Amino acid sequence: MKLYNIKDNAETINFAGAVKQGLGRGQGLFFPEQLSPLANVDALLEQPLVPRSVAILQHLIGDEIPQDTLTAMVEQAFTFPAPLVKVDDHTYALELFHGPTLAFKDFGGRFMAQCLATLRSDGKITILTATSGDTGAAVAHAFYGLPNIDVVILYPEGKISPLQEKLFTTLGGNIRTFAVQGDFDACQALVKQAFDDEELKAAVGLNSANSINISRLLAQVCYYFEAVAELPAEQRHKAVISVPSGNFGNLTAGLIAKAIGLPVKRFVAATNANDTVPRYLQSGDWAPNATVATLSNAMDVSRPNNWPRVEELCRVKGWELSDIASGMLNDEQTEDALKRLFAQGYLCEPHGAIAWDLLNKERGKDEVGIFLCTAHPAKFKESVDRILEQDVELPGPLAKHNAMESLSETIAADFAVLKAKMMG
Ligand SMILES: Cc1ncc(COP(=O)(O)O)c(C=O)c1O
C-alpha cells in the first residue's frame, strides 16, 4: 500500500511506515494513493466478519503483510461482534460497543496494536494519544502489558465521563495518563507539538494512536461492510448511514468503504453543538467556534483532525462534498431524541441518539437507515439514568474499573510540561 501526505504530496510512504510514523511532514495526514473497487462485493457480503475483513484489508494494504499473518492479526483484533439491531422496519442500529472497552474504538485500537506489534522495528516505542473519551480506553487496553511499548494518554480534565476516565486511568503498568487543564483541542494541539519535536520523537520513539493513524481507519472500514452484510439482501442497496461525528475518523472510514465498492447511498455527518462541519457544508465557510461541553462529550471537537481526508477523498473520487448530508443537535434536542428512541424500545446513549434523530430527518421513503451506536449506554450512565429515569446496569469491565483508584496526573496545557514528563 502506498500513501501520500495530503499537505506535501511529494512525501510517500508504505503502510508499515504510515502506521509507525502516524503523521507526515508539516503534520500532514497520510492518504492512500489507490482506492480501487473490490472485485466481488456481493460475494464478500455473504462471508462472516473475520474472513471478509481479511479480504478487505488485504485489498487495501496489498502484499506488505502476508495473508496468514493478516488473518492472525484480524482474528486477534476482532474478537467480538458488531450486531445490526432492528429498531423499526426501516431503521437499524449498528452496535459497535461489544468489545472490551464498550466503544467502537476497540476495532481500530486493537487492530492498530496488532499492526505495531507485527510491523515494528527493534527498540522502544511510545504511543502518544489524545482522547475525548473512548480512544483512551481502547488504546490503553489494546496495548496494556505489551513489551517495549509505553502508552501516554492525554484527556481534558473534567470533560469526559467519570466512567470513561476510570476505564483507562486505573491500569498503571505501561499506561500513563494525564488530565490536561484544557479542552480536547488543547490535548490534540499538545500531541501535534510533540510530533514536531525531533528531540522528543527520537528519545521516546514517538508514535500516535488516535484516529489519524491509518491502521485504525482501515479497521473501521470493515464494520461498514458488516452493517450492510447484516441487512436483508433486498435492502442492501438502499442504505443511508448516519455517523455520530467528532474528529471525523469514523465518517472517513465509511467513505473509504464506499470508495472501494460498498453500496451506501449516502452518509449523514451528525454532530452536537460543535457543528463546524454541518455549518461548513451549508455555507462553505470553515469557521470553528470555541469548543463547548455537551452531553455527547466524545464529539466535543470543533477542529476535526480527519476532515482533510474527507475532502481529499471527495476530490479524488469526484464526489461533491454536498452529497454528505449533515446536521446537529443541541443538548436539549439530544435529550429529547434519547427519550423518543427509548419510547420505541431502544436504549441508547447521547452519541447514538444524535445519529438516529438526524438519520430520521434525512432518510427518504424507500431508503433503509442505519445509525452507528458508538458506545454502550452504561458508558454515559450519569446522563442516561437522569434523562431516561433508569438505572442502567454496568457491564463487567466497567464495574471492575469503576471500583479502582485513578492513577492520573493533572498537568497544564503546556508542551514544555508534557515534554519534561515524557523525557523524565
Ligand atoms: C462514543 C463516540 N461517538 C462518536 C465519536 C466520534 O467519532 P470520530 O471522532 O471518529 O468522528 C467518538 C470519538 O471519540 C466517540 O467516542
The ligand as a MOL file (V3000), in Angstrom:
LIG
                    3D

  0  0  0     0  0            999 V3000
M  V30 BEGIN CTAB
M  V30 COUNTS 16 16 0 0 0
M  V30 BEGIN ATOM
M  V30 1 C -18.8670 7.4210 21.6440 0
M  V30 2 C -18.2770 8.1770 20.4980 0
M  V30 3 N -19.0720 8.5220 19.4770 0
M  V30 4 C -18.5960 9.2360 18.4280 0
M  V30 5 C -17.2800 9.6470 18.3610 0
M  V30 6 C -16.8030 10.4530 17.1880 0
M  V30 7 O -16.0340 9.6770 16.3000 0
M  V30 8 P -14.9860 10.4100 15.3370 0
M  V30 9 O -14.0490 11.1650 16.2050 0
M  V30 10 O -14.3280 9.3110 14.5770 0
M  V30 11 O -15.8000 11.3260 14.4660 0
M  V30 12 C -16.4030 9.2920 19.3920 0
M  V30 13 C -14.9910 9.7170 19.3490 0
M  V30 14 O -14.2600 9.7660 20.3030 0
M  V30 15 C -16.9020 8.5300 20.4770 0
M  V30 16 O -16.1160 8.1480 21.4890 0
M  V30 END ATOM
M  V30 BEGIN BOND
M  V30 1 1 1 2
M  V30 2 1 2 3
M  V30 3 2 2 15
M  V30 4 2 3 4
M  V30 5 1 4 5
M  V30 6 1 5 6
M  V30 7 2 5 12
M  V30 8 1 6 7
M  V30 9 1 7 8
M  V30 10 2 8 9
M  V30 11 1 8 10
M  V30 12 1 8 11
M  V30 13 1 12 13
M  V30 14 1 12 15
M  V30 15 2 13 14
M  V30 16 1 15 16
M  V30 END BOND
M  V30 END CTAB
M  END
